[in-house]
């Protein structure tokens, strides 16, 4: 009986320590998704081993055959809950969803429109390509000469980078009159 208490106590403390260290990896933001998946796999294996030891001791010394399925369900539930953020991030990447940390898209649009010479924002699309890369494409209508268009492209790229876009692509279409009729696409991109 004392051996069971000791084993359960040690396993409990060891499991709590492992979970405390794992908490920082249970969210996806700020960590490479592949490394998080590897870490979760190692944690799952460790918890599985601890569960087998605890349930074996309880079955051997107490005759509690129910300990095995209870430990299995507890470990499986913990793994399921910890993997959900990883699945959510992977789904967002595959669907090219706008990153959740980019909440200031309306503000970005306003600041882009405030750039001198910009007539209209045709389209803006920002998505996460990987856990470390956020891609943004921007198509503007503008008026001005080549130097002004080049400055607009630089200013637009800088704004996109300021909002977390690591790989910005800017296309500017030259507008010949104030009504917004399109001219030739600018060579600035």
C-alpha positions in Angstrom: 0.0 0.0 0.0 2.8 2.4 0.8 4.6 1.5 -2.4 1.4 2.4 -4.4 1.2 5.8 -2.6 4.9 6.5 -3.3 4.6 5.6 -7.0 1.4 7.6 -7.5 2.9 10.5 -5.6 6.1 10.5 -7.7 4.2 10.1 -10.9 1.8 12.9 -10.0 4.6 15.3 -9.1 6.6 14.3 -12.3 3.5 14.7 -14.4 2.7 18.1 -12.9 6.2 19.3 -13.5 6.1 18.1 -17.1 2.7 19.8 -17.6 4.1 23.1 -16.1 7.0 23.0 -18.6 4.7 22.1 -21.5 2.2 25.0 -20.9 4.4 27.5 -22.8 4.2 25.1 -25.8 0.5 24.6 -25.8 -0.1 27.7 -27.8 1.1 28.1 -31.4 1.9 31.8 -31.5 5.6 32.6 -31.4 6.7 29.0 -32.0 7.5 27.1 -35.1 4.6 24.7 -35.7 6.8 21.8 -36.6 8.8 22.1 -33.4 5.6 22.3 -31.4 4.3 19.2 -33.1 7.5 17.3 -32.2 7.4 18.6 -28.6 3.7 17.5 -28.3 4.6 14.1 -29.6 7.4 13.7 -27.0 5.0 14.9 -24.2 2.4 12.4 -25.4 4.9 9.6 -25.3 6.1 10.6 -21.9 2.5 10.9 -20.5 1.7 7.5 -22.1 4.6 5.9 -20.3 3.7 7.5 -17.0 0.1 6.3 -17.4 1.1 2.8 -18.1 3.3 2.7 -15.0 0.6 4.2 -12.8 -2.1 2.0 -14.1 0.1 -1.1 -13.9 0.9 -0.4 -10.2 -2.7 0.2 -9.4 -3.8 -3.0 -11.1 -1.0 -5.1 -9.5 -1.3 -3.8 -6.0 -5.0 -2.7 -5.7 -6.7 -4.8 -8.4 -8.1 -1.6 -9.9 -8.5 -2.8 -13.5 -10.4 0.4 -14.3 -7.2 2.4 -13.8 -5.9 1.5 -17.3 -8.9 2.9 -19.3 -9.1 5.9 -17.0 -5.4 6.8 -17.5 -5.8 6.2 -21.3 -8.8 8.5 -21.5 -7.1 11.2 -19.4 -3.9 11.2 -21.5 -5.9 11.1 -24.8 -8.0 14.0 -23.7 -5.0 16.1 -22.7 -3.3 15.3 -26.0 -6.4 16.2 -28.0 -6.9 19.5 -26.2 -3.2 20.5 -26.6 -3.2 19.7 -30.3 -6.2 21.9 -31.2 -4.3 25.2 -31.4 -1.8 23.5 -33.7 -4.6 22.1 -36.0 -6.2 25.6 -36.0 -2.9 27.3 -37.1 -2.3 24.7 -39.8 -5.8 25.1 -41.1 -5.4 28.9 -41.2 -2.2 28.5 -43.1 -3.7 26.1 -45.6 -6.8 28.3 -46.1 -4.5 31.4 -46.4 -6.5 33.2 -43.7 -5.4 36.7 -42.5 -3.3 36.2 -39.4 -5.2 36.6 -36.2 -2.6 39.0 -34.8 -3.3 41.4 -37.7 -6.3 43.2 -36.1 -5.5 46.6 -37.5 -6.4 46.0 -41.2 -8.9 49.0 -41.4 -6.1 51.2 -39.9 -3.6 49.9 -42.5 -6.1 50.6 -45.3 -6.5 54.2 -44.0 -2.8 54.8 -43.8 -2.3 53.3 -47.3 -5.0 55.7 -48.7 -3.2 58.6 -47.0 0.0 58.1 -49.0 0.4 61.0 -51.4 -0.7 60.1 -54.9 -2.8 57.0 -54.0 -6.2 57.2 -55.6 -7.7 53.8 -54.7 -6.8 50.6 -53.0 -7.9 47.9 -55.5 -7.1 44.9 -53.3 -5.1 43.8 -50.3 -4.6 40.3 -49.3 -2.5 39.2 -46.3 -2.0 35.6 -45.2 0.4 33.4 -43.3 2.6 31.3 -45.6 4.3 29.5 -42.7 4.7 30.1 -39.0 7.6 32.6 -39.7 6.4 34.2 -43.0 3.4 36.5 -43.5 2.8 37.4 -47.2 1.0 40.5 -48.3 -0.1 41.6 -51.8 -1.4 45.1 -52.5 -2.7 46.6 -55.6 -3.1 50.4 -55.8 -4.3 52.9 -58.3 -2.3 56.1 -58.3 -1.2 59.1 -60.3 2.2 60.6 -60.5 5.6 60.3 -62.3 8.0 57.3 -62.1 9.8 58.8 -59.0 6.5 59.4 -57.2 5.3 55.8 -58.0 8.6 54.4 -56.8 8.2 56.3 -53.5 4.6 55.1 -53.2 5.7 51.5 -53.6 8.5 51.9 -51.0 6.1 53.7 -48.6 3.5 50.9 -49.1 6.0 48.1 -48.6 7.2 49.9 -45.4 3.7 50.1 -44.1 3.0 46.5 -44.8 6.2 45.5 -43.0 5.2 47.7 -40.0 2.0 45.6 -39.7 4.0 42.3 -39.6 4.1 41.4 -43.3 7.5 39.7 -44.0 7.1 39.4 -47.7 5.2 42.4 -49.2 4.4 42.7 -52.9 3.0 46.0 -54.2 1.6 46.6 -57.6 0.7 50.2 -58.7 -1.6 51.0 -61.6 -1.2 54.4 -63.1 -4.4 56.4 -63.3 -4.5 59.2 -66.0 -7.4 61.3 -64.7 -9.2 62.0 -61.5 -12.2 59.8 -62.4 -10.2 56.7 -61.8 -9.9 55.3 -65.4 -7.1 52.9 -65.6 -4.0 53.5 -67.6 -1.2 51.1 -68.2 0.1 49.1 -65.2 3.1 50.7 -63.7 6.4 49.0 -63.9 6.8 49.6 -60.2 6.0 46.4 -58.3 
